[in-house]
Amino acid sequence: MKNFSEYKRLFLQEAEEILQELNKNLLLFEKDSKNEAVLSTIFRHIHTLKGMAGSMNFQSIANLSHKMEDVFDQLKKGKISQRDEVVDLLFTSLDHLELLIREVEEKNEELSDITSLLSALDNLVLKSEKIE
């Protein structure tokens, strides 16, 4: 049976690959928000990261991934339009995911306060749900 440090190493390795893919695809999304394949790819990567973080009990990473997943779900459904503020918020969220993952790598815990970021993502989703 593998110990926690081995699972953590695997998590960090996979998370780094996912972050690279998310960054690449978010740039593509910024250029073409109607590309459903890009949206689906981003959603899939976020969902994978959320599950991995949850299984490792990295709650901040899981919570942030979950909120980002909610935003991309609304984008896929056409309930949120791609606007500069939305893209900026998603890039900020990605930056915070990277920060949290670095904290896990270097300090074995998530230290950054992401409360206001989670609220901003929640508000975006709540606004889209009111439009229905």
Phi, psi and chi 1 to 4 in degrees:
 res  aa     phi    psi   chi1   chi2   chi3   chi4
   1 MET       -  137.6 -175.8  170.6  163.9      -
   2 LYS   -78.2  146.8  -64.8 -179.1 -178.3  178.2
   3 ASN   -88.8  173.1   61.4   25.1      -      -
   4 PHE   -58.0  -40.1  179.5   77.5      -      -
   5 SER   -63.9  -32.8   62.8      -      -      -
   6 GLU   -70.7  -42.5  178.8   64.7   13.9      -
   7 TYR   -63.5  -39.6  -76.1  118.4      -      -
   8 LYS   -62.8  -43.8 -179.1 -177.7  140.1 -171.5
   9 ARG   -59.5  -44.0 -174.4 -172.5   64.6   74.0
  10 LEU   -64.9  -41.7  -67.5  170.7      -      -
  11 PHE   -59.0  -48.8  167.5   79.3      -      -
  12 LEU   -63.1  -39.5  -68.0  169.4      -      -
  13 GLN   -63.7  -48.2 -179.0  179.7   14.8      -
  14 GLU   -66.8  -40.6 -176.2   73.4   16.8      -
  15 ALA   -61.9  -39.6      -      -      -      -
  16 GLU   -62.0  -43.2 -175.9   62.5   37.3      -
  17 GLU   -63.0  -42.6  -68.4  171.8   17.4      -
  18 ILE   -64.1  -43.1  -71.4  172.4      -      -
  19 LEU   -59.6  -41.2  -71.0  174.0      -      -
  20 GLN   -62.6  -43.8  -71.1  174.2    6.4      -
  21 GLU   -66.4  -40.1  -74.8  -61.8  -48.7      -
  22 LEU   -62.7  -44.2  -75.5  169.9      -      -
  23 ASN   -62.1  -46.7 -167.9   49.8      -      -
  24 LYS   -60.3  -46.0  178.9  179.2   81.0  173.7
  25 ASN   -75.1  -29.6  -77.6  -75.7      -      -
  26 LEU   -67.7  -35.7 -162.4   49.7      -      -
  27 LEU   -64.0  -40.4  -72.1  167.7      -      -
  28 LEU   -64.7  -41.2  -67.5  172.2      -      -
  29 PHE   -61.3  -41.2  170.7   75.4      -      -
  30 GLU   -59.6  -35.9 -177.2  178.0   32.2      -
  31 LYS   -80.4  -33.0  -68.2  177.5 -174.7  171.2
  32 ASP  -144.8   86.8  179.8   10.7      -      -
  33 SER   -72.7   -8.6   63.7      -      -      -
  34 LYS   -91.6   -4.7  -57.0  -67.5 -173.9 -136.2
  35 ASN   -74.4  102.7 -172.6  -33.3      -      -
  36 GLU   -66.8  -31.5  -69.4 -177.7   24.6      -
  37 ALA   -64.9  -40.7      -      -      -      -
  38 VAL   -65.7  -44.8  168.9      -      -      -
  39 LEU   -59.7  -43.4  -87.1  174.0      -      -
  40 SER   -65.0  -39.4  -67.7      -      -      -
  41 THR   -64.1  -46.4  -61.8      -      -      -
  42 ILE   -60.8  -47.2  -67.8  170.2      -      -
  43 PHE   -57.6  -45.1 -174.2   85.0      -      -
  44 ARG   -62.6  -43.5 -160.7  169.6   45.9 -106.8
  45 HIS   -65.1  -44.2  -74.9  -53.3      -      -
  46 ILE   -61.4  -43.0  -71.0  -72.3      -      -
  47 HIS   -62.4  -42.1 -178.1   75.8      -      -
  48 THR   -63.6  -46.4  -60.2      -      -      -
  49 LEU   -61.6  -41.2 -176.6   59.5      -      -
  50 LYS   -58.5  -47.4  177.7 -173.3   77.3  173.3
  51 GLY   -64.7  -43.0      -      -      -      -
  52 MET   -63.1  -45.9  -70.5  175.5   11.6      -
  53 ALA   -63.7  -41.5      -      -      -      -
  54 GLY   -61.8  -41.8      -      -      -      -
  55 SER   -67.9  -24.5   70.5      -      -      -
  56 MET   -93.3   -1.3  -65.3  -67.9  -65.3      -
  57 ASN    65.3   33.5 -155.7   28.9      -      -
  58 PHE   -94.5   84.1  -61.4  137.6      -      -
  59 GLN   -66.3  -37.7  -71.0  -52.8  -53.7      -
  60 SER   -64.6  -42.3  -68.5      -      -      -
  61 ILE   -64.9  -43.7  -63.5  168.9      -      -
  62 ALA   -63.5  -43.6      -      -      -      -
  63 ASN   -65.8  -44.1  -69.5  -19.6      -      -
  64 LEU   -65.3  -42.3 -178.3   52.0      -      -
  65 SER   -60.8  -40.9  -61.6      -      -      -
  66 HIS   -62.2  -44.8  179.0   74.5      -      -
  67 LYS   -65.7  -39.5  -61.8  -60.7  179.2 -172.5
  68 MET   -65.0  -39.3  -69.2  174.2   72.3      -
  69 GLU   -60.0  -41.4 -176.3 -178.9   45.6      -
  70 ASP   -60.5  -42.8  -70.8  -14.6      -      -
  71 VAL   -63.7  -45.8  170.2      -      -      -
  72 PHE   -67.1  -30.7  -81.0  104.1      -      -
  73 ASP   -62.5  -44.7 -175.5   49.0      -      -
  74 GLN   -67.0  -35.9  -63.7  -59.7  -40.1      -
  75 LEU   -64.1  -43.4  -75.9  162.4      -      -
  76 LYS   -61.1  -36.4  -78.9  173.6   58.1  173.9
  77 LYS   -81.1   -5.3  -67.3  176.0  179.6  175.7
  78 GLY    78.0   16.3      -      -      -      -
  79 LYS   -88.9  -15.4  -65.7  180.0 -179.4  178.5
  80 ILE  -123.6  131.0  -62.4  174.3      -      -
  81 SER   -91.5  149.6   64.2      -      -      -
  82 GLN   -72.8  113.6 -173.9  -98.5   19.1      -
  83 ARG  -126.8  162.3  -59.6  179.6  -53.0  -89.4
  84 ASP   -55.7  -40.0  -70.4  -17.8      -      -
  85 GLU   -64.5  -36.8  -34.3   68.1   84.5      -
  86 VAL   -66.9  -47.2  173.4      -      -      -
  87 VAL   -63.1  -42.4  171.6      -      -      -
  88 ASP   -59.5  -43.9  -71.4  -13.7      -      -
  89 LEU   -64.2  -38.4 -177.8   58.0      -      -
  90 LEU   -69.3  -39.0  -68.5  169.3      -      -
  91 PHE   -66.8  -38.3  -86.3  113.4      -      -
  92 THR   -62.1  -41.4  -62.2      -      -      -
  93 SER   -63.0  -42.6  -61.3      -      -      -
  94 LEU   -62.7  -42.0 -176.4   58.1      -      -
  95 ASP   -59.2  -40.6  -70.7  -15.6      -      -
  96 HIS   -70.8  -34.1  -82.5   79.1      -      -
  97 LEU   -60.8  -45.2  -80.7  175.6      -      -
  98 GLU   -59.5  -43.8  -69.6  176.9   23.1      -
  99 LEU   -61.7  -46.7  175.1   63.7      -      -
 100 LEU   -61.8  -40.4  -69.9  166.1      -      -
 101 ILE   -66.9  -38.6  -70.9  167.4      -      -
 102 ARG   -63.6  -38.5  -67.7  -63.3  149.9 -108.2
 103 GLU   -63.5  -41.1  -70.9  173.4  -10.2      -
 104 VAL   -62.8  -42.7  165.3      -      -      -
 105 GLU   -64.9  -44.7 -178.5  176.9   29.7      -
 106 GLU   -90.0  -31.5  -64.2  167.7    6.0      -
 107 LYS  -124.2   -0.2  -60.6  172.6 -178.5  137.3
 108 ASN    65.2   17.9  -72.5  -39.1      -      -
 109 GLU  -159.4  160.8   60.9 -177.4  -39.4      -
 110 GLU   -92.5  119.5  -54.0  155.0  -64.8      -
 111 LEU  -108.5  -27.9  -59.0  170.3      -      -
 112 SER   -69.1  140.8  -64.5      -      -      -
 113 ASP   -85.3  116.9 -179.2    9.2      -      -
 114 ILE  -112.5   16.4   57.9  168.4      -      -
 115 THR   -55.5  -48.3  -53.3      -      -      -
 116 SER   -68.0  -33.5   61.9      -      -      -
 117 LEU   -67.9  -42.9 -175.9   55.9      -      -
 118 LEU   -60.5  -40.4  -65.2  175.8      -      -
 119 SER   -64.1  -42.0  -67.8      -      -      -
 120 ALA   -63.4  -41.5      -      -      -      -
 121 LEU   -66.4  -42.8  -67.7  165.1      -      -
 122 ASP   -58.4  -45.6  -99.3  -18.3      -      -
 123 ASN   -61.1  -39.0  -72.2  -23.5      -      -
 124 LEU   -62.4  -44.3 -171.6   59.5      -      -
 125 VAL   -68.1  -43.0  170.9      -      -      -
 126 LEU   -60.9  -40.9  -71.9  171.4      -      -
 127 LYS   -61.7  -40.4  -74.4  179.0 -169.1  173.3
 128 SER   -68.7  -33.4   72.4      -      -      -
 129 GLU   -73.3  -26.5  -70.2  173.8  -14.1      -
 130 LYS   -72.1  -22.6  -71.7 -179.6 -178.2  176.0
 131 ILE   -73.7  -24.7  -64.2  171.5      -      -
 132 GLU   -53.7      -  -69.4 -175.7  -87.3      -
